[in-house]
Amino acid sequence: MSTSAYAVDNMSSTDAPDLTSVRAKIKAKDYNAALTELRDLAEDVQQADVYNLLGFTLRKTGDYKTSLTYYTKALELQPDHKAAREYLGELYVETGNMDKAKEQLAILVKLCPGGCEEREDLQKAIGAKAASN
């Protein structure tokens, strides 16, 4: 994955916060600790990855409304942020807004026509929801 290439394109490398500990907390499903750290980071930097992870963590705690706000902020800063597109689509799947989820999938199809993990994951989430209805 070439996620680091995007970070360099959009800001100087000194602006990139180290998200290693946040990602570890999210992986361990310690969402409250991750939220605390992310909120501190968000006060200091306006950065798509920070907003995207805030959206993800809030979605996992069930705060869909605030989650949506942060995904939107991430995409305002970086419209081609594939993870934010995937997670926003998954938020729409979880809240039953399948048309909006499919819009995010269509954007991911354009962003990675040869396929990518984000596109495949969102496609699976949409498929699973459709199968469960």
N, C-alpha and C positions, 0 to 999 in steps of 0.2 A: 504494500500500500504506500502511496506517495502523498500522505496527508501533510508531511512536513513541507512539501513544495508549495502548497496553498498558503501556509502560514507565512512563508518568506515573501510570497508575491504580494500579500495584503498589508504587511507591516514590517518594520525593521525587526530583526531577530531579538533585539533587546526588549521589545514590547511583549514578546511571547511569554506568557506565564507558564511556569512548570506545573503541569496538571497531573503529574505522576501519582501524588498522594491522593488526589481527588478520585482519579480513576480506580485506584486500589480500594478506596472506601465504597465506591459504587459497585465494584466487582464483588465486594464482601456484603453487599446490600445494606451497608450502613449509611442509609440515605440522609439521616439527620446530620451526621458529622460531615458528609459531603456537602450538604446544603450550607452549613455554617461556613465552610471553607470557600465555597463558590461565591457566596454573598459577599464575603470579604474581598475576594478577587474582583468581583463585579464593581465594587466601589472604586477600585484603583484603575481598572482597565476596561475599555469597551472592546471586546474581542469576541468574534463569532463562536469560537470553541467554548469559551466560558458560558456564553448565553445558551448554546446548544446543550451543554451538560447541565446547566440549571434547568432548562426545559425538561430534559430527560429525567432528572432526579425528582422534580416536582410531579411529573406524570406518574412516576413509580409510587409516589406517596398519595396519589389520587387528586392532586390539585391541578385539574385539567385547565382551568381558566388561566391561572398564572403561568402554567407550562406553555400554553399557546402564546402568551405575551413574549416569553423568552425565545421561543422558536422564531417568532416573527422578527424580533430584534436581530437574532443571528443571521437570518436571511436578508434583512435590510443591509447588514454590513457585508454579507457575502452570499449573493443569490445562488451561487453554484456549490454551496456547502452541502455535499451529498448526505452526510449523516443527519443534518438538520432536516433535509427533505424527507429522509426515511422516517425519522422519529415523529415529525409532524404528521406524516401519512398514518403512522401507527396510532397517534393520538386520535386522528379522525376515525380510524377503524374502531378503536376502543369506545368512542363516543357515538358510534353508529352513523357517522357522516361519510358514507361510502363514496359519494360523488367527489367530495373534497379529497379523500384518500386517493382516489384514482387520478385526480389532477396532479397530486404529488408524484405518483408513479409515472405519469406521462412526462413530467419534467425530468425524472431520473432516467427514463428511456432516452431522452435527448442528451442528458449529461454523460451517460455511459451506454452508447448504442451497442457496444460489444458485450454488455453485461457487467455488473459489479455487485459486490456483496450487498450494498445498500438497496439496490434495485430488487435483487432476489429476495431479500428479507421482507421488504414491503409487499412484494408480490405474494409471498407465502402468507403474510398476515391478512391480506385481502382475501386470498383463497380460503384460508381457514375460517374467516368470518362468514364468507358466502356459504361454505359447506355446513356451518353450524345453524344457519337460518332455515 
